[in-house]
Amino acid sequence: MTQMDFGTLAYLGLLAVVLVFWMFVQNREKLGRKLQYLAAWGLIFLGVIAAVGLWGDIRQTVMPRQAVFADEGRVELPRAPDGHYYVSLEINGVPTRFVVDTGATGMVLTRKDAERAGLEAGDLVFQGQASTANGVVQTAPVRLGQVALGPFTDRNLRAYVNQGEMKTSLLGMSYLQRFSRLEIADGKLVLER
C-alpha cells in the first residue's frame, strides 16, 4: 500500500466511526434495530472492499486469454478492454507480456523484461534512437536467444531495450512478419504460420 492508500483508508475509517457514533446518539431508544442495520451496512462495506481488491483477479478470470491452436498453426489474441492486443511470449524461457504494436518496427523490451530474460543491464549499450509518441528515446540493440509463442520458436532474434520508461514491452513488425497471416476480426487478432 502506498502512503496515499493509507491516508484514504484512515479517512474512511474515521468517517465510519463518526457515522456509527452519530447513529447511536440519535437513536438510543431503538438500539437493537440499529445494531442490525449497522451489521448489514458493515457487511455491504466489506463486500465492496473485497470486490474492489479482487477486481483484477476477477477480470483476469472472466476475460478471454490468448489461445494457441498448435495443430492449425494459429494463435488468437482477444482485444483487451483498453482496445489493445496483448500476447505472452517466452523470451529465453521467461514469460513476457507484450502489447502488439503494428506501428513499431522492432521488438522493444522494457529494461525490467530484459533483465528477467537474462540480459545484463551492465552489458547494454544505449547507442540507438527511436522516435515514439513521447519523443526520442535511447535504445540498446540486443539478440534474444529464443523467442517462443506456443509451438512457434524462433532463435537469435534482434530486439531493442528501451532506456526510457515503458509499462509493457512492444511487439513490432520485425516479429509479426514471421507469420504468414495477420488478421483482425470479431475482436480478435489472429496470427498464422
TANOR-V496002 format. One record per pair of residues at least 24 apart in sequence whose C-alpha atoms are under 10 Angstrom apart, sorted by the first residue. I is the first residue (numbers start at 0). J is the second residue. D is the distance in whole Angstrom. If there is no record, write none. Layout:
i: {I | I}
j: {J | J}
d: {D | D}
This chain:
i: {15 | 65 | 65 | 65 | 66 | 66 | 67 | 67 | 67 | 67 | 67 | 67 | 68 | 68 | 68 | 69 | 69 | 69 | 69 | 69 | 69 | 70 | 71 | 71 | 72 | 72 | 72 | 72 | 72 | 72 | 72 | 73 | 73 | 73 | 73 | 73 | 73 | 73 | 73 | 73 | 73 | 74 | 74 | 74 | 74 | 74 | 74 | 74 | 74 | 74 | 74 | 74 | 75 | 75 | 75 | 75 | 75 | 75 | 75 | 75 | 75 | 76 | 76 | 76 | 76 | 76 | 76 | 77 | 77 | 77 | 77 | 77 | 77 | 77 | 78 | 78 | 78 | 78 | 78 | 78 | 79 | 79 | 82 | 83 | 84 | 84 | 84 | 84 | 85 | 85 | 85 | 85 | 85 | 86 | 86 | 86 | 87 | 87 | 87 | 88 | 88 | 88 | 88 | 88 | 88 | 88 | 88 | 89 | 89 | 89 | 89 | 89 | 89 | 89 | 90 | 90 | 90 | 90 | 90 | 90 | 90 | 90 | 90 | 90 | 90 | 90 | 91 | 91 | 91 | 91 | 91 | 91 | 91 | 91 | 91 | 91 | 92 | 92 | 92 | 92 | 92 | 92 | 93 | 93 | 93 | 93 | 94 | 94 | 94 | 95 | 95 | 95 | 96 | 96 | 96 | 96 | 97 | 97 | 97 | 97 | 97 | 97 | 98 | 98 | 98 | 98 | 98 | 98 | 99 | 99 | 99 | 99 | 99 | 99 | 99 | 99 | 99 | 100 | 100 | 100 | 100 | 100 | 100 | 101 | 101 | 101 | 101 | 101 | 101 | 101 | 101 | 102 | 102 | 102 | 102 | 102 | 103 | 103 | 103 | 103 | 103 | 103 | 103 | 103 | 104 | 104 | 104 | 104 | 104 | 104 | 104 | 104 | 104 | 105 | 105 | 105 | 105 | 105 | 105 | 105 | 105 | 105 | 105 | 106 | 106 | 106 | 106 | 106 | 106 | 106 | 106 | 106 | 106 | 106 | 106 | 106 | 107 | 107 | 107 | 107 | 107 | 107 | 107 | 107 | 107 | 107 | 107 | 107 | 107 | 107 | 107 | 108 | 108 | 108 | 108 | 108 | 108 | 108 | 108 | 108 | 108 | 108 | 108 | 108 | 108 | 109 | 109 | 109 | 109 | 109 | 109 | 109 | 109 | 109 | 109 | 109 | 110 | 110 | 110 | 110 | 110 | 110 | 110 | 110 | 110 | 111 | 111 | 111 | 111 | 111 | 111 | 111 | 112 | 112 | 112 | 113 | 113 | 113 | 113 | 113 | 113 | 114 | 116 | 116 | 116 | 117 | 117 | 118 | 118 | 118 | 120 | 123 | 123 | 123 | 124 | 124 | 125 | 125 | 125 | 125 | 127 | 127 | 127 | 127 | 128 | 128 | 128 | 129 | 129 | 133 | 135 | 136 | 136 | 136 | 136 | 137 | 137 | 137 | 138 | 138 | 146 | 151 | 151 | 151 | 153}
j: {41 | 187 | 188 | 189 | 149 | 189 | 148 | 149 | 150 | 151 | 189 | 190 | 149 | 150 | 191 | 148 | 149 | 150 | 151 | 191 | 192 | 150 | 191 | 192 | 149 | 150 | 151 | 178 | 190 | 191 | 192 | 149 | 150 | 151 | 178 | 180 | 181 | 189 | 190 | 191 | 192 | 148 | 149 | 150 | 151 | 181 | 187 | 188 | 189 | 190 | 191 | 192 | 181 | 182 | 183 | 186 | 187 | 188 | 189 | 190 | 191 | 183 | 186 | 187 | 188 | 189 | 190 | 183 | 184 | 185 | 186 | 187 | 188 | 189 | 183 | 184 | 185 | 186 | 187 | 188 | 186 | 187 | 186 | 188 | 183 | 186 | 187 | 188 | 167 | 168 | 169 | 170 | 188 | 148 | 169 | 170 | 147 | 148 | 149 | 145 | 146 | 147 | 148 | 149 | 151 | 152 | 170 | 116 | 145 | 146 | 147 | 148 | 149 | 152 | 115 | 116 | 117 | 143 | 144 | 145 | 146 | 147 | 148 | 152 | 153 | 154 | 115 | 116 | 117 | 118 | 143 | 144 | 145 | 146 | 147 | 154 | 116 | 117 | 144 | 145 | 146 | 147 | 117 | 145 | 146 | 147 | 146 | 147 | 148 | 146 | 167 | 168 | 167 | 168 | 169 | 170 | 166 | 167 | 168 | 169 | 170 | 171 | 166 | 167 | 168 | 169 | 170 | 171 | 167 | 168 | 169 | 170 | 171 | 172 | 174 | 175 | 188 | 168 | 169 | 170 | 171 | 172 | 175 | 169 | 170 | 171 | 172 | 173 | 174 | 175 | 176 | 131 | 169 | 170 | 171 | 172 | 129 | 130 | 131 | 169 | 170 | 171 | 172 | 173 | 129 | 158 | 169 | 170 | 171 | 172 | 173 | 174 | 175 | 157 | 158 | 159 | 169 | 170 | 171 | 172 | 173 | 174 | 175 | 156 | 157 | 158 | 159 | 160 | 168 | 169 | 170 | 171 | 172 | 173 | 174 | 175 | 138 | 139 | 140 | 141 | 157 | 158 | 159 | 160 | 161 | 165 | 167 | 168 | 169 | 170 | 171 | 138 | 139 | 141 | 158 | 159 | 160 | 161 | 162 | 165 | 166 | 167 | 168 | 169 | 170 | 159 | 160 | 161 | 162 | 163 | 164 | 165 | 166 | 167 | 168 | 169 | 139 | 159 | 160 | 161 | 162 | 163 | 164 | 165 | 168 | 160 | 161 | 164 | 165 | 166 | 167 | 168 | 160 | 167 | 168 | 141 | 143 | 159 | 160 | 161 | 168 | 160 | 143 | 144 | 145 | 143 | 144 | 142 | 143 | 160 | 160 | 159 | 160 | 162 | 160 | 162 | 159 | 160 | 161 | 162 | 159 | 160 | 161 | 162 | 159 | 161 | 162 | 159 | 161 | 163 | 163 | 161 | 162 | 163 | 164 | 161 | 162 | 163 | 162 | 163 | 174 | 177 | 178 | 192 | 177}
d: {10 | 9 | 9 | 10 | 9 | 10 | 8 | 6 | 8 | 10 | 10 | 10 | 8 | 9 | 9 | 10 | 7 | 6 | 8 | 10 | 10 | 9 | 8 | 9 | 9 | 8 | 8 | 10 | 8 | 6 | 5 | 9 | 9 | 10 | 9 | 9 | 10 | 7 | 6 | 4 | 7 | 8 | 8 | 10 | 10 | 10 | 10 | 8 | 6 | 5 | 6 | 9 | 10 | 10 | 10 | 10 | 6 | 6 | 5 | 6 | 9 | 9 | 9 | 5 | 5 | 6 | 8 | 10 | 10 | 9 | 6 | 5 | 6 | 9 | 9 | 10 | 9 | 5 | 6 | 7 | 9 | 9 | 9 | 10 | 10 | 9 | 8 | 7 | 9 | 10 | 9 | 9 | 9 | 9 | 10 | 8 | 9 | 7 | 9 | 10 | 7 | 6 | 5 | 8 | 10 | 10 | 10 | 9 | 8 | 6 | 5 | 7 | 9 | 9 | 9 | 6 | 9 | 7 | 8 | 6 | 5 | 7 | 9 | 10 | 10 | 10 | 9 | 6 | 7 | 10 | 7 | 6 | 5 | 6 | 8 | 9 | 7 | 10 | 10 | 7 | 8 | 8 | 9 | 10 | 9 | 10 | 10 | 9 | 10 | 10 | 9 | 8 | 7 | 7 | 9 | 9 | 10 | 6 | 5 | 5 | 6 | 9 | 10 | 6 | 6 | 5 | 6 | 9 | 10 | 9 | 6 | 5 | 6 | 9 | 10 | 9 | 9 | 10 | 6 | 6 | 5 | 8 | 9 | 9 | 8 | 6 | 6 | 9 | 10 | 8 | 10 | 10 | 10 | 10 | 7 | 8 | 10 | 10 | 9 | 8 | 7 | 5 | 6 | 8 | 10 | 10 | 10 | 9 | 5 | 5 | 6 | 9 | 10 | 8 | 6 | 7 | 8 | 7 | 5 | 6 | 5 | 7 | 9 | 9 | 8 | 5 | 6 | 8 | 8 | 6 | 5 | 5 | 8 | 7 | 7 | 9 | 9 | 9 | 9 | 10 | 10 | 6 | 5 | 6 | 6 | 10 | 9 | 6 | 5 | 7 | 8 | 10 | 10 | 10 | 7 | 6 | 5 | 6 | 9 | 9 | 10 | 8 | 5 | 6 | 8 | 9 | 6 | 6 | 8 | 8 | 7 | 6 | 7 | 7 | 5 | 8 | 10 | 10 | 6 | 6 | 7 | 8 | 8 | 8 | 9 | 9 | 10 | 10 | 9 | 10 | 10 | 9 | 9 | 9 | 7 | 9 | 9 | 9 | 7 | 9 | 9 | 10 | 9 | 10 | 10 | 9 | 10 | 9 | 9 | 10 | 10 | 10 | 8 | 9 | 9 | 10 | 9 | 8 | 8 | 7 | 9 | 10 | 10 | 10 | 10 | 9 | 10 | 10 | 9 | 10 | 9 | 7 | 7 | 6 | 9 | 6 | 5 | 7 | 6 | 8 | 10 | 10 | 10 | 8 | 9}
